[in-house]
């Protein structure tokens, strides 16, 4: 079953499913979350309020083709994102051990968050009919407001696209 789901998610990531777009809107308060990262730390959106903007990139499943390409983009080109006063994370509904192995395999140098209960994925309305998160990136202001919701992600250029979006949104550089 798990192998079938991985194959299906790989197909979804190649084809793209923008039909899973969230009902949250720009200007809405982003839902708080409390999720464990591959580092063992717990990340909460509320910890960044008033301090730093956040990029929350949801992805379907660890070790699938599109997700691996996206993670490698953020790892290899992450310096472009780090030019901005922003924290960025990837999140999925995978168990923490799967995300840890994925982070190690891809050399991820940023937090990867696990939401095995799917509570945060439901709050962000990214849980799709396959019961995994759709590939959607949220740009969240220091004030906790949603600045942009991007459901048209190109895994190969994810880091470059994030950096361009941060610039267009007027996020301060460090």
C-alpha positions as CSV (number, residue, x, y, z in Angstrom):
1,X,0.0,0.0,0.0
2,X,2.7,2.5,1.0
3,X,4.6,1.7,-2.3
4,X,1.5,2.3,-4.3
5,X,0.9,5.6,-2.5
6,X,4.5,6.7,-3.2
7,X,4.1,5.9,-6.9
8,X,0.8,7.8,-7.0
9,X,2.3,10.8,-5.2
10,X,5.2,10.7,-7.7
11,X,2.7,10.9,-10.5
12,X,0.9,13.7,-8.8
13,X,4.1,15.7,-8.3
14,X,5.0,15.3,-12.0
15,X,1.5,16.2,-13.3
16,X,0.7,18.8,-10.7
17,X,-2.6,19.2,-9.1
18,X,-3.5,22.9,-8.6
19,X,-7.1,21.7,-8.1
20,X,-6.1,21.2,-4.4
21,X,-5.6,24.9,-3.9
22,X,-6.4,26.1,-0.4
23,X,-9.4,28.3,0.6
24,X,-7.2,30.4,2.8
25,X,-6.7,33.9,1.2
26,X,-4.0,36.5,1.1
27,X,-4.5,38.7,4.1
28,X,-5.8,35.9,6.4
29,X,-4.0,35.1,9.6
30,X,-1.9,32.0,9.0
31,X,-2.9,29.1,11.2
32,X,-0.5,28.5,14.0
33,X,1.3,25.1,14.0
34,X,3.4,23.2,16.4
35,X,5.4,20.6,14.5
36,X,8.6,18.5,15.1
37,X,11.5,19.2,12.8
38,X,14.1,16.8,11.6
39,X,16.5,18.5,14.0
40,X,14.3,17.3,16.9
41,X,13.1,20.9,17.7
42,X,9.5,21.9,17.8
43,X,8.6,24.7,15.4
44,X,5.7,27.0,16.0
45,X,4.6,29.8,13.7
46,X,3.8,31.9,16.7
47,X,7.5,31.9,17.7
48,X,8.2,34.1,14.6
49,X,5.5,36.6,15.1
50,X,6.9,40.1,15.3
51,X,10.4,38.8,14.5
52,X,10.7,37.3,11.0
53,X,8.7,36.3,7.9
54,X,8.2,32.6,7.3
55,X,8.0,30.5,4.1
56,X,6.1,27.2,4.7
57,X,6.5,24.9,1.7
58,X,4.2,21.9,1.9
59,X,5.2,18.8,-0.1
60,X,3.5,15.5,-0.7
61,X,5.8,12.7,0.4
62,X,9.5,12.2,1.3
63,X,11.6,10.3,-1.2
64,X,9.4,10.9,-4.2
65,X,10.8,12.3,-7.4
66,X,9.3,15.8,-7.3
67,X,9.8,16.3,-3.5
68,X,13.5,15.2,-3.8
69,X,14.0,17.7,-6.7
70,X,12.4,20.5,-4.6
71,X,14.4,19.7,-1.5
72,X,17.6,19.6,-3.5
73,X,16.8,23.0,-5.0
74,X,16.3,24.5,-1.5
75,X,19.5,22.9,-0.3
76,X,21.7,23.8,-3.3
77,X,20.3,27.3,-3.9
78,X,19.2,28.1,-0.3
79,X,21.7,30.9,-0.1
80,X,19.4,32.9,-2.4
81,X,16.6,32.6,0.2
82,X,18.9,33.2,3.1
83,X,19.6,36.7,1.7
84,X,16.2,37.7,3.1
85,X,15.1,38.1,6.7
86,X,13.0,34.9,6.6
87,X,12.9,31.4,8.0
88,X,11.9,28.7,5.5
89,X,10.8,25.2,6.1
90,X,9.4,22.3,4.2
91,X,6.5,20.3,5.8
92,X,4.7,17.0,5.0
93,X,2.4,14.6,6.7
94,X,5.2,12.0,6.8
95,X,6.4,10.5,10.1
96,X,9.4,12.2,11.6
97,X,11.7,9.2,10.9
98,X,10.8,9.3,7.2
99,X,11.6,13.0,7.1
100,X,14.8,12.6,9.0
101,X,16.0,10.0,6.5
102,X,14.9,12.2,3.6
103,X,16.7,15.2,5.0
104,X,19.9,13.2,5.4
105,X,19.6,11.7,1.9
106,X,19.1,15.1,0.3
107,X,21.6,17.0,2.6
108,X,18.8,19.4,3.7
109,X,20.3,22.3,5.6
110,X,16.9,23.7,6.7
111,X,14.2,22.3,9.0
112,X,11.8,19.7,7.5
113,X,8.6,19.5,9.6
114,X,6.4,16.4,10.2
115,X,2.7,16.6,10.6
116,X,1.7,12.9,11.0
117,X,-1.6,13.8,12.7
118,X,-2.4,16.0,9.6
119,X,-3.8,18.7,11.9
120,X,-1.6,21.5,10.4
121,X,-2.2,20.2,6.8
122,X,-5.9,20.4,7.5
123,X,-5.6,23.9,9.0
124,X,-3.7,25.0,5.9
125,X,-6.3,23.2,3.7
126,X,-3.6,21.4,1.8
127,X,-4.6,17.8,2.6
128,X,-5.6,16.3,-0.7
129,X,-7.7,13.3,-1.8
130,X,-4.6,11.1,-1.5
131,X,-4.4,12.1,2.2
132,X,-1.0,13.8,1.7
133,X,-0.2,17.5,1.4
134,X,-0.5,19.2,-1.9
135,X,2.6,21.1,-3.1
136,X,1.7,24.6,-1.8
137,X,4.0,27.3,-0.5
138,X,2.8,29.9,2.0
139,X,4.6,33.2,2.4
140,X,3.8,34.6,5.9
141,X,4.6,38.1,7.2
142,X,6.2,38.9,10.5
143,X,2.7,39.8,11.7
144,X,1.5,36.3,10.9
145,X,-0.6,37.3,7.8
146,X,-0.6,35.3,4.6
147,X,1.2,37.4,1.9
148,X,1.1,34.8,-0.9
149,X,-0.1,31.3,-1.5
150,X,1.7,29.6,-4.4
151,X,0.3,26.3,-5.7
152,X,2.2,26.5,-9.0
153,X,5.6,25.2,-7.8
154,X,8.4,24.1,-10.1
155,X,10.4,21.7,-7.9
156,X,13.6,22.3,-10.0
157,X,13.6,26.1,-9.5
158,X,11.9,26.2,-6.1
159,X,14.7,28.1,-4.4
160,X,15.1,30.7,-7.1
161,X,11.4,31.2,-7.3
162,X,11.1,31.6,-3.6
163,X,13.9,34.2,-3.6
164,X,12.2,36.1,-6.5
165,X,8.8,36.0,-4.6
166,X,10.4,37.3,-1.4
167,X,11.9,40.2,-3.3
168,X,8.5,40.9,-5.0
169,X,6.8,40.8,-1.7
170,X,9.2,43.4,-0.3
171,X,10.7,41.1,2.4
172,X,13.8,42.9,3.8
173,X,17.2,41.6,3.0
174,X,19.6,40.8,5.9
